[in-house]
Amino acid sequence: MALDSGDIAWVLGATALVMIMTPALGFFYGGLVRRKNLVATIVQCLMIFSVVSLVWALWGYTLTFGPAWNGLIGNLSHVGLQGVGGVPDPEYSATIPALLFFAFQLKFAAITPALIIGAFAGRVRLKSLLLFIVLWTTLIYVPIAMWIWNPGGWLHHLGVVDFAGGLVVHTSAGVSAVAAAIVIGRRPEGERRETRPNNVPYVILGTAILWFGWFGFNAGSALAANDVAVNALVTTNLAAAAAGVAWMLVDWVKRGKPSAVGMAVGSVCGLAAVTPAAGFVGPSASIVIGLVAGVLCNYIANWRARTRLDDSLDVFACHGAGGMWGTLATGLFATTAVNAAGPNGLFYGNPHEALIQLFGIVVVAVFAFVGSYALLRVINVVSPLRVAPEEEGQGLDIAEFGEEAYAPADGGEGGAPTHREPTPA
């Protein structure tokens, strides 16, 4: 085993890129919610990043990437990062320190539960949310990541592949968001009708930073500065662009006008969809993945809006559906010509891989939904999940944090700006 300075430099950079995605998600979600919940939404993402950082260091990493027990969970040999240092772990990468691999994977563990908060934005108690994040990361995210990304995981042994998190991150978060929306309940009718984003530039800014960070998310998952990383970077960009354009065109046809928010959301759908496939498919396939994601996620979001499910920011339509489609598409378009360590898919002579990927989708979706639903029900008994109606009406910025996104126009404590007569010359 020999450390490679080029690989170390690239994965260090990719780790930093993935870190910025969690606060970027805060701006993306923050722009979409009502103004009275803007601060709460952004800071929840930052809090989740901090809490999961500790969980991952103390026990999450070892349970995910430690030596496997019966293909189900890792052992406690690395609890508190014992034995995780400058020496590589050849199970994952022989050219970067194990501590760097820990740091890179931490960023995935942190952003995944942050995705879920879009389903119940503006109506969850902070202390209940933080309890949920600790337990969800431990009981839902860790097992799924272990099954797929640990060489000893049972889904890994079956041949399920997920280059950077279509199953582990997006599918698990998307179906968990549905469970959360069901348990926490719908917003009042007036709140549901008022769906205009409070800050469109924040949505676009969040999308741009997410897109930028996603190059580290996907290309960094090669864990080396090599041709697979280059391919993943290119496929990531093309899928995002294709999905953004596809969503825009659907809106243009249906509404007579393109939508700035729609194009931003569509691009994120494309990023979610290409995540499991980025290091296994070529550029042409990534465009197809993005185009289908843009149309599919648009229609699912519009269908969801006609149901009683109040997934406020369409986490399932964007991440759940996008991640599932991308996982299945990996089983269709994957080729060893792109990545010799990966499989061939259906269109390259291996129909079995598509079936294996479909099986992986079902397992992860069922486990994440049932586990999240049960977990939320238990937490709700111990610590009620939903804020009081008056706090929900007031907004979480004031009710939970005592802060506002924008200073009052008069510079005072709030209320309408005071009219002042011009000062005589």
N, C-alpha and C positions, 0 to 999 in steps of 0.2 A: 504493500500500500504506500503510495507516494502522493503527498499533497501537491496540487497543481495550482499555481498562483493565479492563472487565468480563470480557472473554474471558481476559485474562492472569490475573486474580484467580481465575477458575474453574479454569483449567488448572493453575495453581500448586497450588490445593487438591486437585485430582484427582491430581496427581503425588504429593503427600504421601499421599493415600489409598491409591494403588497400592503405594507403598513399604511400607506397613505390612502388606501382604498376604504378603510373603515370610516375615517372622518369625511371622506368624499361621499360615502353613502349617506352620512348625516346631512350633508348639504343637498344631496339628491332628494332624500325623503323630506328634509326640512322645507324645501321649496314647494313640495307637493301638498303639505298639510295646511291647515288653517293657521293664520298668523299667531293666534294665541297659543299654539303648540310648537312654534318654531325652535325656541331655545331648548325645550325639553327633548325634542326629537334629535337635535344635533348632539346634545350632551349625553343622551342615553348611549349613542354609538361610542363616544369616548369612554364612558364608564364601562361599557361592555368590554372594550379593548383592554382596559386596565384589569378588570376582574378576571377575564379569561387568561391574561398573561400569567397571573398567579396560579390559577387552576392548572394551566398547562405545565408550568414549571414544577409544581409540587407533586401532582399525580397524573395529569392528563397525558403527558408525553410517554411516560413509562407504560401506561395501560394501553396506549395505541401502538407504540413502536418497540416495546420491550419484547423479549422472547415470548412466543405465543404459547398459550395454554389451551389445548384442544381446539385450536383454530378460532376461538371465541374472544379472547382478551389477552392483552400482554401481561407480563408479570410485574412485580414491584422492584425489579433490580435497579431501575434508574429513578426511584422515587426521590424527589428533591434534587434531581439532576445528578445523582451519584453516578460516577463513571462516564459522564457526558462531558467531553472536553475537546482538546485539540487533535486527538487521534480519530481518524475516520471510522465510521461504522460500515464495513463492507457490504452489509445487507442492503444499504440504501445508496451509498456513494463512496467510492474508494479514494476520491480526490479532494474532498472537502472535510473539514473537521465535523465531528458529530454535533458539536455545540452549534455550528452554523446550520446544520440540518434541523436541529431543534428550533432555532430562531425562525427559519423559513416556514416550517410547519405551524408554528405558533400563530402566524398571521392568518392562515387558513382557518384555524380553530376560532380565532377572534371574530372574523367577519361573518362566519356562518350564522351564529345566533343573532347577530345584529341585523341580518336580512329579515328575520322573523318579525321584528317590531313594526314593520310597515303594515302588518295585518290588523293591528289594534292601536294604531297611532292615536294619541290623545285621550285614551281611556284606561290606562293601566297604572296601578300604584308602583312607585319606584322601588320600594323595598320588596314587593312581591316579584317585580320584574327581575331584580338582581338575584333573588333566591332561585327563580326559574332558570336564569342564565347559568348559574353554578351547576344545578342539577341536570339541566338539559345537556350541557357540554359533557358532563360526566357520564350520563346514562344513555344518551342518544347519539351525540356526535362521536364520542370516543369508540364505541363498539362498531359503528358503521365504518369509520376511517380504518380501524384495525382490520375488519373483515376484508377490505378491498386493498389497502395500501401496505399492510404488513405482509411480507412473503409467507408467513404462517397462517394468514387469515383464510377462512373457509371459502369465501367468495373468490378470493385471489386464486386459490387452488382450482376452483371450477373454471377459471379463465375469464372472469369479469375484469374488464379494464376500464380505467377512468384516469385519463392523463393528468388532469388538474382539478377535478372536483365536480363534475356534472352530477354524479350521484352523491358523493360525500358532502358536498357543499350545497348545491342548488336544489336537487331533488329533496334532500332531507329538510332543508329550510322551507321549501315551498309547501310540502304537505304538512309540516308542523305549523305553518302559518294558517292553514285551513283549520286545523284542530284548535288553534288559539282563537281564531275568529268565532268559531262555534261556541267555545266555552265562555269567552268574555262577553259575547253578545253584540248585537247591532247598536249602532249609534241612533240617537233620536232622528225622526224623519227629516226634520229641517236640516240637520247636520249632513245627512246623506245626500240631500238634494243640492247642497252647496259644495260642489266638487272642484271649483276653480282653484288652481294652485295659488298660494299667496305670493310666490316669488319665482317667476319663470326663469330669470337669469340664474338663480341658485340651482334650479333643476339642470340647466345646461352646463353650468360650472361643475356640478357634481358628476354629470355624465362624462365630461371631458377628462376630469381627474381619474374617474373610474377606468375609462378607456386607457389612459396613460398607465395607470397602475396595473391593468390587466396584462400588459406585456410582461411584467414580472411574475404575475400570477401563473400565466400559461408557459411562456418561454422559460421562466426560471425553473419550472417543474422538470426540465431536462436535467437539472442539477449539474450542468456542465456547459461550457461555452463551446457548443458544437453545432453540427448541421441540424440536429433535431430542434435545438433551441431557436435557430433561425427560421425553420419551417413553422414552428409554433407561433412565433411572432407574426409572420406573414399571414398565416391562416386566421389568427385572432383578429387582425385588422380587417381582412377581407370579409369575414363573417359579420363583424359589427357594422361595417359599411353597408353590406347587402341587406341586413335586417332593418337598419335605419331607413334605407330607401324604400324597402318593401312596405314597412308600416306607414311611411309618409304617403305612398301611392294609394294604399287602401283608404286612408283617411281622405285623401284628395277626391277619390272616386265617390266615397260614401257621403262626405260632408260638403264637397265643393271647394274645400280649402285644405291645404296641408296644415299640420299642427307642429309647432316648435316642440312642445312637450311630447307629442307623439313620436316625433323622430328621435328625441332623446331616449324615451323609454324603449323604442324599437331597437336602438343600438345596444342598449343593455341586454335586451332579450337575445340578440345575436351573440353577445359576449358570453352569456350564460350557456347558450346552446353549443358553442364551439369549444367550451372548456374541456369536456371529456375527450374531445376528438383532436385537439390542436396538434399534438405530437404524433398522431397516427394517420392523418389524412393529408392529401395534397391541397394546393391552393384552389383548384377548380371545385373540389368537393366542399371546401369551406364556404364558397360563395353559395352553393346550393343549400347548405345547412343554414346559412344566414337568411336567405330569401324565404325558405319555409318557416323559419322561426319568426320572422317579421309578420307574416300573414297569419300563422297559427296563433301566436300569442295575442295578436290584435283581436282576432275573433273570439278567443277564450275570454279575454278581458271584457269584451262587449256582452258576451253571453253571461258572464258572472254578474254583471251589473243588473241583469234582469231577474236574478235569483234573490233569495233571502240571505245569501252568504255575504256578510259585510267584511270582506278582506279589503280594508280601506285603500291600500296602495297597490292592490293586485300583485301581491308577492307570489301567489301560486301561478298566475297567468304568465308572469315574467320569468321567475326563477324555476318554479316547479315544472311547468310545461316546457320551458326552454331547456332545462337540464335533462328532462326525460327524452325529449326529441333528440338532443345532441348525443345522449348515451346510446339510443337506438341507432342513430346515424353512424356512430362509430362502428357498430356491428355491420353496417352496410358498406361504408367507404374506406375503412382502415386498410392499409397496405404495408407490407414489409419493405416495399421500395422506399417508403418514407422513414420507417423506423423498424430496423431488423429485430428489435426486442419486442415488438408488438405483434398482433395477429393480422391475418388477412380477413377481410369482411366478406359479406355476401357477394358483392360485385367483383370480388377477386377470388372467387371459387370456394368460399368457406361459409356456407349458410348456417352452420352450427354456431358461429360467433354471434350472429344476429339473435338467435334464440337465447344464448347465454346472456347477452346484454339485456334482453327483454326480461329474463328471469331476475337479473340484478335489480332492474327497475321495480319490479313487483315486490321483492324482498325489502328493499330500502323504503319504498313508499309505505308499505304496510307497517313495518317496524316503527318508522318515524311518526306516522300518524297515530297509531294505537298508543305508542309510548308517550307521545306528547300529550295526547288527550287525557290519559290516565294521570300523568304527572301534573298537569294543570288542575285537574279536579282535586287532587290531594292538596296541592299548594293553596287552592282557594279555601279549603277548610281551615288550614293553618294561618294563612295570611290572605285576606280577600284580595282578589286580583284587580277589581275595578274600582276606580275612584268614585266618590259620592257624586250624585247627579249635579249638585251645585258646583263642585270642583270641576267636573267635566264641562259644564257650561262656561265657567270662568276661564278655563284653559289651564293646562299643566304648567305653563311658564310661571304663572303667578301662584297657582295652588301648590305646586311641588317645589318650586325654586325661588319664588318671590322676585323674579327678574323678568324683564321684557326684552324682546328682540330689538325694539327701536325706542329710543328716548322720546318722551313727549315733545311735541313741537315747541312748547313754551319753556322747555328745560326744567319743568317742575316735576311733581310726583305723578302726574297723570291727568287724565281728563282732557277736555277740549282746550285748544290753544286760546290764550287770553288775547283779546284784541287790544292793541295799544295805539293811541293817537301818535302821529309823527311828532317828534320833538321840534319845537320852533327853532328857527335858525337864530 
